[in-house]
Amino acid sequence: MERKYRLKKKHEFNRVYNKGKSIANRDLVLYYYSNKQTPELRLGISVSKKVGNAVTRNRIRRLLKEVVRSLRQEIEIKQHVDLIIIARQQAAKMEYNDFMRSVKDLFNKSGLIIGNIR
């Protein structure tokens, strides 16, 4: 994901946590906030030290970024939304396809997908 599509600052994360809505499944938690000031969808990822060591946490971040990037090309997702994805401990054992299924499920539950999923 390009830099302009990422949440970076603490106040940006806090706005999504405080004003946004959340949806969760067994593997991930999704916070989302409709923000008309952002040009497109922006993503922040949070992986706690409880999930694993630095190698594991970075692997999870890379996989989640790739899943969201590929979903943006595959399906139409609402624009002007800030997202935060939080990985739970089960995420340490997941592979790419598991992340894809889990993120699609969260996007579908939250209503962020425009149209149908292929």
C-alpha positions in Angstrom: 0.0 0.0 0.0 1.2 3.5 -0.8 2.0 5.9 2.1 -1.0 8.1 1.3 -3.3 5.2 2.0 -2.0 4.5 5.5 -3.0 5.8 8.9 0.2 7.0 10.6 -0.5 9.4 13.4 -1.8 8.6 16.9 -4.6 11.2 16.6 -5.8 9.5 13.4 -5.9 6.1 15.1 -7.7 7.7 18.1 -10.3 9.3 15.9 -11.2 5.9 14.4 -11.2 4.2 17.8 -13.4 6.8 19.5 -15.8 7.8 16.7 -15.8 4.7 14.5 -17.6 1.4 14.7 -16.2 -2.0 15.2 -16.8 -5.5 13.9 -14.9 -8.6 14.9 -14.5 -12.2 14.0 -12.4 -14.9 15.6 -9.2 -13.8 13.9 -9.4 -10.0 13.4 -11.1 -6.8 14.6 -12.1 -4.1 12.2 -12.6 -0.5 13.3 -14.0 1.8 10.5 -14.9 5.5 10.4 -16.4 7.4 7.5 -14.1 10.4 7.0 -15.0 12.8 4.1 -11.7 14.6 4.4 -9.7 11.6 3.2 -9.3 11.2 -0.6 -9.7 7.4 -0.5 -9.7 4.4 1.8 -6.9 4.6 4.4 -5.6 1.6 6.5 -3.9 1.2 9.8 -2.8 -2.1 11.2 -2.2 -3.0 14.8 -0.5 -6.2 16.0 0.1 -6.6 19.7 3.3 -8.1 21.2 1.0 -10.8 22.6 0.6 -12.2 19.0 4.2 -13.1 18.6 7.8 -11.9 18.1 8.7 -9.1 15.7 9.1 -11.5 12.7 5.6 -12.8 13.2 4.1 -9.4 13.7 5.7 -8.0 10.6 4.6 -11.0 8.6 1.0 -10.4 9.7 1.3 -6.7 8.7 2.7 -7.5 5.3 0.0 -10.1 4.6 -2.9 -7.8 5.8 -1.6 -4.9 3.6 -1.4 -7.3 0.6 -4.9 -8.6 1.2 -6.4 -5.1 1.4 -4.4 -4.0 -1.7 -5.7 -7.0 -3.7 -9.2 -6.6 -2.4 -9.3 -3.0 -3.6 -8.5 -4.2 -7.1 -10.9 -7.2 -7.0 -14.0 -5.6 -5.5 -15.4 -2.1 -5.1 -14.9 -0.8 -1.5 -16.4 2.4 -0.2 -14.1 5.4 -0.4 -13.5 8.1 2.3 -13.2 5.5 5.0 -10.4 5.1 7.6 -9.9 1.5 8.7 -7.9 -0.2 11.5 -7.4 -3.9 11.5 -6.3 -5.5 14.7 -4.8 -9.0 14.6 -5.8 -11.4 17.4 -3.5 -14.2 18.6 -5.0 -16.8 16.2 -3.6 -14.6 13.3 -0.1 -15.9 14.0 -1.0 -19.3 12.5 -2.9 -18.0 9.5 -1.9 -18.0 5.9 -2.7 -15.6 3.0 -6.0 -17.3 2.1 -7.2 -17.3 5.7 -6.5 -13.6 6.0 -8.3 -13.0 2.7 -11.4 -14.9 3.9 -11.4 -13.2 7.3 -11.0 -9.6 5.8 -13.7 -10.2 3.2 -16.0 -11.4 6.0 -15.3 -8.3 8.0 -15.8 -6.0 5.0 -19.0 -7.7 4.2 -20.4 -7.5 7.7 -19.5 -3.8 8.0 -21.1 -2.9 4.7 -17.9 -1.5 3.2 -18.3 -3.5 0.0 -20.3 -2.0 -2.8 -22.1 -4.6 -4.9 -21.4 -8.4 -4.6 -18.4 -10.4 -3.7 -17.0 -12.7 -6.4 
